[in-house]
Amino acid sequence: MNTLQLIGRDSPLFDADVLGHAQQLSALVAGSRFLVIGGAGSIGQAVTREIFKRGPKVLHVVDISENNMVELVRDIRSTLGYIDGDFSTFAIDCGSREFEALLNAGSGYDYVLNLSALKHVRSEKDPFTLMRLIEVNVLNTIKTIELTRTHGARKYFCVSTDKAANPVNMMGASKRIMEMFLMRASLDLPISTARFANVAFSDGSLLHGFNQRFAKRQPISAPNDVRRYFVTPQESGELCLLSCLLGENRDIFFPKLSQHLHLTTFSDIAVRYLNELGFEPYECASEDEARDRASELINRKKWPCYFFKSDTTGEKDFEEFFTDRETLDMARFDSVGVIKNASAFNAALLQHFTETMAAIKAQPSWDKAEMVNLFNEMIPDFAHKETGKYLDARM
């Protein structure tokens, strides 16, 4: 299937910039040692492929998903083959003692790219999953930066999200707080990052769910009022590589809005997806109707769909890559904008965050309200949208 057509586009976003800097990118990769954290996720796999095909000296990949790591290796061997450099994978947690031992055992890395994240808005539904989100998105980032600096890396890259710009959910806010810690760390180690849109058909995404529902002959359910920007997995890898290798200290890269990147709804993609597979979408009035009529409709080459208006916690009304308080460089690249950050941060506030999180974690159990209050202290204009409804309560 043509992913670009499904998300309403006919051409890749970053071709001009990747081709225009091809020699520089290849030279930087070929002479360097890379560590990719969270490399078995959809973005991590895309970044790993972009590095691998340029022949690095060392490419080590860390991820807790043993199965996805196996598939990453199989995929690379089946398409790109082999390189002269050292390509190795490690099924370990970047917050673990095993990760520290890995860094202590090696000769160091020139570039460390952190693609690990809890990315779902639904992860804030309970305090226990929310604590894991904070651990991965913020606290592990602080830890891996310090380890990276200690072992003499040249650069640290960490992926952010468009939802960090004026966040309305805890996932986006956690990435905004992570960016604050990146600014502090940038005094001792060059750091760059990237904000970008939804990665089409990435693991666990709603579009990836379309594939699962189709394979299992189940109804497709999607909001018809949520409009989002989408990039392909390859584009996500290209943007991360551009930021990591070409970004200056504290730069945040993002896709420029143009005629090539525009908003589309999940329900519109569902319609194009089913048409591509030779089915006519059949819009049902309820989840019950969609479930009950699935076999009958599918046998008639119609696919049951339930499209609805979104009312769940944390859904942002619109997407944006930057705020009006940030300084932009829109001239350096053809299709990439750059947020230029000063080394401004509130050291006392960052210390307050780490101390408060440590105190919360030390409690026998946790209260979500405490974490939300702390996020409000960190981001005074945090417009958290709590509706009491979560995506786990939907089909």
N, C-alpha and C positions, 0 to 999 in steps of 0.2 A: 504494500500500500504506500501511496505517496503522502508522507507526513506533512509536507509543505502544503499540498492541496487541501488536506483535511483541516488544517488550521487557518485556511483562507489566504495562503500566500503562494507565489509562483517562483520565488528566487531566494537563495540564502542571504542572510543579513551581512555577514562579515567577510565575504570573499575578497572585497577590494583591500581591506586592511591586512588580512592574512597573506594574500599574494604580494601586497606591497612591501611587507616586512618579512617575506619568506626566507631570504638569505640570513637576516639577522636572527630570526627565531631558530633556524636550523643550526646556526653556528653556536648560539647560546646553549641549546639542548645538547649538541654533540660533545661539548666540552665540559659537561656538568653532571653532578650526582643529584638525584631527585628522590625525595620521600613523599609519597602520596598517602595521606591519612583519610580514611573513609573512601578508599578507592574502589570498593565493590558496589557502591550505590550508582545510580544512573549518571549523575554528574561526575562522580569519581571515575567511573569506567570511561566516560568520554574524555576526561582530562588525561587519564592513563594512556589511552589510544593516541591522543595528540602528541604526547611526549615520546611514546614508544616508536612511532613511525618516523621520528626525526633522529633516532639512533643515539640515545644518551649513554654516557659511561656507566651509570648505575641508575636503575629504576626499581625502587622498593615500594611495595604497596601493603598497607596495613588496613584491616577491616575486621569487625567482629563477625561478619556473615561468612561462614566457611563455605556454604553452598554458592553464594554469589561470587566469591573469590575463585572457586573452581570454574565457574562459567566464564568469568573474565579471562582466565588463562586459555580456556578452550576457544573462546571467541577470537582472541588475539592470534593464537597459533593457527586458527583456521582461515584467517584473513591476511594478517600482516606477517606471520611466520616467525622469524627469529632475528635477533640483533647480536652484534659482537659484545655488547656490554652486558652487565649483570642485571638480569630481570628476575626478581624474587618477590614472593608474596608471603605475608605473615598474618594468620588468623588470630589477631590479638586486639585487645581494647586499648586505645590510646591513653586511657586514664589509669592503666594498670602498671604493676611492677614489671611485668613482662615487656612492656613498651620501653620503660626506662632501661632495662637490661639490653634491649636491642640497640638503643642509641649508644650505650656504653661499649658494646661489643664491636661496633663498626668504626669506620674512618671518617664519619661525619658526612653531612650532605650540604650541597650548595644551596638548594632550594627545598623548602618544606611547604607542601600545599595541604591545607586542612579542608577537606570536603565533608567531614562528618557533621551531621546535624539531625536533630529531630525537627521535621519540617511541617508536620501536620497541625492545622489549627485545632483539630479534635484532641490533640495531646494536652490541652489545658482543662479538660473536663473534670479531672480529679487531682488532688494535691500530690498523689504518688507519681503519676505519669508526668505531671508538671515539674516535679522535682527532678526527674530524669532529664526533661527538656532543658532545665537550667544547668544541670550538671554537664550535659553534652555541649550545649550551645555557648555557654559562658565559662564555667569553671574549668572544663577540659581545655578550652582554648587558652586560658591563662597559663595552665600547666604546660601545655605543649610549646607555647611561645618561650617560656623560661628554659625548657629543655633544649629547644632549638638554639637559643642565644648561647647557652652554656657550651654547646657542642660546636659553635663557630660557624653556623650557617650564614650564607650571604643574604638570604631573603626569606621572608615568611609570607605566604599568601593564605588568606582565609575567606571562604565564600560567605557573603551576606545574602540579603534578599530585598526585593523591592518593598516588601512589607515592613522593612525597618524605617522607611520614610513615613513619618506621621503614623505610627503603628496604632492599630485598633485591637490587636489580639496579642496574647502573651508570647506566641512564637515570634512575631515580628518585633515585639518589644525586647525579647531576649537577644535578638540579633542587633538591635540598636544599642543595648547595653554592652554587648560584645564589642561593637565598634568603639565605644568609649574606652574600653580596656586596650583595644588596638592602638588608640592614640597615645596612651601612656607608654605602651611597650615600644612604640616607634622611636622613642628617644634613644633606645639602645640597639635597635635592630630594624632595618628597613622592612616595611610592611605595606602590602597593597591588598585590595579586596575588590569584589564585584557585586553589584546588585543586578539581578535580572528577573525576568518573568517566569511564569510557569513553564517547566520543561515538559513538552508534549510526550505523553505515554511513558513518563518516568515511573519507576517502581512505586506502587502504592497510590499513584495519582488517580483521579477520576477517569481520565482517558485510558490509563492502564487497566482500570476496572472494566472498561468497555470490552477489552480483549477477553478478560476473564468471564464476563457475562455471556459473551458470544460463544466462547468455547463450551460453556456449561448450559447453553440454551436457556438463559435466564433473562428477565426483562432488563432494559437499560433505564436508569433513573438519573436525571440531571436537572439542575436549576436552569430556568429560562430567563432569569433576570440578572445573572452575574456575568459581567463582561470582563475578560481578562486578555492580557498579552501572552503570547506563547512563543517559545523558541524551541528548536529541535535539540535533541541530545548533543549532536555534533557542534551546534552553535554554542551550547553551554560550555563545552570543552574548549572551544576556540577563544571565547571571551575570558575564561579563567587563565588560559595560557598567555594571552595578550597582556592581561593585568599583571600576572606573576613576573613575566620576563621584561615587559616594557614599561610597566607602571613605576612611577617615582614614589618615594616614601610618602605614605598616607593617602595615596590616590585610591579613589573608588571608581571603577569602570562601570558603565551601564550602556545598554543599547539606545542609540538615538531613535526617537520617534520619527517615522517617515511614512511614505506611502507603502513601504514594505513591511512595516510593523504596525498593526492596528488591532483594536479590540474585537473580540468575537465571543459569543456565548457558548457555553458547554452544550446546550441543546442544539445549536446550529451545527456544531462539530458532530454530534450524535447522528444527526440527519445525514450529513455527508458521509460519515463512516458507514452507516448501514446501506446507503445507496451504492457505495463502492463495493460492498460485499453482495450486492444483488438483492437486497431486501427493501421493502417499502416500510418506513417507520409508521407505526400505528399508535397514535396518541391515546392513552387510556386516561380515565377520569380519576383513578385512584390507584394506590399500590396494590390493593386487593384485586382489582380488575386485571392489572398487568400480570400478577402472579397466576391468577385463576385461568387466564386465557392464553398463557404462554405457549403451550403445546399446540393448541388449535391454530393460533395466529401464525406461528413459525412454520407449521406445515403448509400454510397458504402463502408462504414467502412474504409474510408481513411480520414485523418485529415489534413486540409490545414495548411501549415507552411510557414513562411517567415523567412529565416535565412539570416543575413546580416553582413557586416563588420562594427564595431563600429567607429563612428566619432563624438561622442558627447563630450561636455565639461566635464573634470574631470575624465575621465576613465583612470585608471592606467594601464600601460602595463603589470605589474606583481604585485604579492602580496608578502609582507614581514612582518614579525612580529617584527623585530628589525633592528637596523642599526649597522654599524661597529664601531660606537662611543660609544656603550652601552656595559656594563659589564654583562656577562651572568653567571648564575649558572645552568648548565645542569645536575647536579648529584643528586640534592635533590629529584626529583620525576621521576617516570618511563616515563610518557607521557607528562609532563608539564615542560617547561623551565621557568626560572625566570630572569627578568632583574633587576639587583641590582643598584639602584640609590643612589647617594650621595645627600645631601641636598643642591644642587647647584641651584641657581636661580638668576635672575637679578631683584632686587627689583624695581629699577628705571624703567625698561622696563615694568614690570607688572603694575606699577602705571600709566605709559604712556598709556597703553592699556585701563585701566578702565576710565581714564580721557578723552581720545579721543573718546571712545565709548559713554560716557555720552554726550559729545559735539555733536557728530553725531546724537544721538537720540533726542537731543533738537531742531534740525532743523525741519522746517515745512515738508520737505520730504527728501529722502535719495538718495545718489548716490552710486551705487555698487563699483565704482572705488575707492572711499574713503576707503571702508572696505577692498578691496583687497590690497590697498597700506599699510594699517595698518597691515594686516597679513604679508606682505612682510617685514615690519620692525621687527615684532615679530620673524619671521622665515626667516633669510637671504637667505637660500638656498631653499625656497619654490618654487617649479617648477610648478606653476599653469598652467594647460593646458586649455586654452580658445580657443574654436573652433568656437564660435558663434552659435553652434547647441546644442539643449537640448533634453532630453528624452521625454518631453511633445509633441514634434513634431513627435514622432514615434508612431506606432500602439501599 
